[in-house]
Amino acid sequence: MSRRQVEAARCEALFASDLQGSQCPDPEQVRQAVARAIRALGVRGCCARVAQEFGDHPDTAVARMRWARQAVSQAYPAPGRTRTWVLPAGVAQRPLEASQRSVEAPPEEAPRRPVEVPGHPVEAAQRPLEAAQRSHDEVAQTAA
């Protein structure tokens, strides 16, 4: 399984678990809930539960999946990525001491510009869009 597939399976398992975002679980609780759900339902069972909830309650399922994705990304950080902790509501964050602050400014990124490749399908697809935008602008100017 690829890294994305594993992360998707973890998100679905957390979604299918009994853990709630309102409980403000820590990363260890998230990992335990994922493991319990996969043991109880299996990866396919978790996926089926997600599909059922999106079919029955799409409005609440979207918010729950958003929470599950955020919680999984914090509980299982990618290699080389630092952990980011979300503080529960009402908990104040202490300011960093001088020794903890970064002294280097982040490097400036050079502005990116599109590369045009003659005959490339993307370039050909852009022409009708640009023409449609021009005609839309002309209609808007005459209407105003």
C-alpha positions as CSV (number, residue, x, y, z in Angstrom):
1,M,0.0,0.0,0.0
2,S,1.2,3.5,-0.7
3,R,1.5,6.2,1.9
4,R,-1.7,7.9,0.7
5,Q,-3.6,4.6,0.8
6,V,-2.5,4.0,4.4
7,E,-3.4,7.5,5.4
8,A,-6.8,7.1,3.7
9,A,-7.5,3.8,5.6
10,R,-6.5,5.5,8.9
11,C,-8.9,8.4,8.2
12,E,-11.7,6.0,7.4
13,A,-11.0,3.9,10.5
14,L,-11.1,7.0,12.7
15,F,-14.3,8.1,11.0
16,A,-15.8,4.7,11.7
17,S,-14.6,4.6,15.3
18,D,-16.5,5.7,18.4
19,L,-14.0,8.5,19.1
20,Q,-15.5,12.0,18.8
21,G,-13.8,15.3,18.0
22,S,-15.6,17.0,20.9
23,Q,-13.6,14.7,23.2
24,C,-10.4,16.6,22.1
25,P,-8.4,13.3,21.8
26,D,-4.7,13.4,22.0
27,P,-2.6,11.6,19.2
28,E,-2.3,8.4,21.3
29,Q,-6.1,8.1,21.7
30,V,-6.4,8.7,17.9
31,R,-3.9,5.9,17.2
32,Q,-5.7,3.5,19.6
33,A,-9.1,4.3,18.1
34,V,-7.8,3.7,14.6
35,A,-6.3,0.3,15.7
36,R,-9.6,-0.7,17.4
37,A,-11.7,0.2,14.4
38,I,-9.5,-1.7,12.0
39,R,-9.4,-4.8,14.3
40,A,-13.2,-4.7,14.7
41,L,-14.4,-3.8,11.2
42,G,-11.3,-4.3,8.9
43,V,-10.3,-1.7,6.3
44,R,-13.2,-2.6,4.0
45,G,-15.7,-2.4,6.9
46,C,-14.4,1.0,7.8
47,C,-14.8,2.1,4.2
48,A,-18.3,0.7,4.1
49,R,-19.2,2.6,7.3
50,V,-17.9,5.9,5.8
51,A,-19.9,5.3,2.6
52,Q,-23.1,4.6,4.6
53,E,-22.7,7.7,6.7
54,F,-22.0,9.9,3.6
55,G,-25.2,8.5,2.1
56,D,-27.4,8.8,5.2
57,H,-26.0,12.0,6.7
58,P,-23.8,13.9,4.2
59,D,-23.9,17.2,6.0
60,T,-22.4,15.8,9.3
61,A,-20.2,13.3,7.5
62,V,-18.2,16.0,5.8
63,A,-17.4,17.7,9.1
64,R,-16.4,14.4,10.7
65,M,-14.1,13.4,7.8
66,R,-12.5,16.8,8.0
67,W,-11.8,16.3,11.7
68,A,-10.6,12.7,11.1
69,R,-8.1,13.8,8.4
70,Q,-6.7,16.5,10.7
71,A,-6.5,14.2,13.7
72,V,-4.8,11.4,11.6
73,S,-2.3,13.8,10.1
74,Q,-1.3,14.9,13.7
75,A,-1.2,11.4,15.1
76,Y,0.8,10.0,12.2
77,P,3.1,12.7,11.0
78,A,4.9,12.1,7.7
79,P,8.7,11.4,8.0
80,G,10.6,14.6,8.2
81,R,7.6,16.6,9.1
82,T,7.3,18.1,12.6
83,R,4.2,17.4,14.7
84,T,1.6,20.2,14.9
85,W,-0.5,20.0,18.0
86,V,-4.0,21.6,18.1
87,L,-4.7,23.0,21.5
88,P,-8.2,22.5,23.0
89,A,-10.4,25.5,23.2
90,G,-9.6,27.8,26.1
91,V,-6.0,26.7,26.5
92,A,-3.6,29.6,26.0
93,Q,-0.3,28.9,24.2
94,R,2.9,30.1,26.0
95,P,5.0,32.4,23.9
96,L,8.3,30.9,22.7
97,E,11.4,31.9,24.7
98,A,14.2,33.5,22.8
99,S,16.2,30.3,22.6
100,Q,13.3,28.5,21.0
101,R,12.6,31.1,18.3
102,S,14.0,30.6,14.8
103,V,16.6,33.2,13.9
104,E,16.5,32.5,10.2
105,A,13.8,33.9,8.0
106,P,12.2,31.5,5.6
107,P,13.7,31.6,2.1
108,E,11.9,33.7,-0.4
109,E,10.4,31.7,-3.3
110,A,10.9,33.0,-6.7
111,P,7.6,33.9,-8.4
112,R,6.4,31.0,-10.6
113,R,5.4,31.7,-14.2
114,P,3.7,29.3,-16.6
115,V,5.9,27.5,-19.1
116,E,4.4,27.5,-22.5
117,V,5.0,24.4,-24.6
118,P,3.8,24.8,-28.2
119,G,1.3,22.2,-29.2
120,H,0.8,20.9,-25.7
121,P,-2.8,19.9,-24.9
122,V,-3.0,22.3,-22.0
123,E,-2.1,25.2,-24.2
124,A,-4.7,24.2,-26.7
125,A,-7.3,23.9,-24.0
126,Q,-6.6,27.3,-22.7
127,R,-7.4,29.1,-26.0
128,P,-11.2,28.5,-25.8
129,L,-11.2,29.5,-22.2
130,E,-9.5,32.7,-22.9
131,A,-11.8,33.5,-25.8
132,A,-14.8,32.7,-23.6
133,Q,-13.4,35.0,-20.9
134,R,-12.9,37.8,-23.4
135,S,-16.5,37.5,-24.7
136,H,-17.8,37.4,-21.1
137,D,-15.9,40.6,-20.3
138,E,-17.2,42.3,-23.5
139,V,-20.8,41.4,-22.6
140,A,-20.3,42.7,-19.0
141,Q,-18.9,46.0,-20.3
142,T,-21.8,46.6,-22.7
143,A,-24.3,45.7,-20.0
144,A,-22.7,48.3,-17.6
